[in-house]
Amino acid sequence: MIKDVTDLTFFNIQDSQCFFDLINNCVEPVTLRLQTGQTKDLRSNSLLQNFLTWMDIYGDISEVKLQCTNAQDVEYLIQFMIENRGAKTD
């Protein structure tokens, strides 16, 4: 059975620790779409999480594109978007 995939794009994430805590608590993989076309699970992946924040001295994330298949996880991510007003869905 193929699951529905929801694409989410976040912009200007200023509280990256809160964002990563949310991602790490997701039930199913939340994948990061790389420029090469590959996807990597962002949950508890400290290497990728550090990479996303290393370019900004404050640890902010200017843009990140994610894919998610769990409806409850999508709800939590959308709630984060609403509360932070720095993201959108595709």
C-alpha angles and dihedrals in degrees: 000000000000115000124219112257121215117203115212128185120195124195131193099002104186099176099054093165091058089046093051092046088056092047092047091054095053115119098223132030118295103201129206114218109225124207088249090063094252122126126218128190107249095196111114090345100137093179093059093039091053091046091055092055104035096087094061120066089217094046094247120153115224096194138351130175117208139179123212132181104184114089094211091050089051090052091053092048092049090049088054089051092051093048093047098036091207102104145061140195123239 
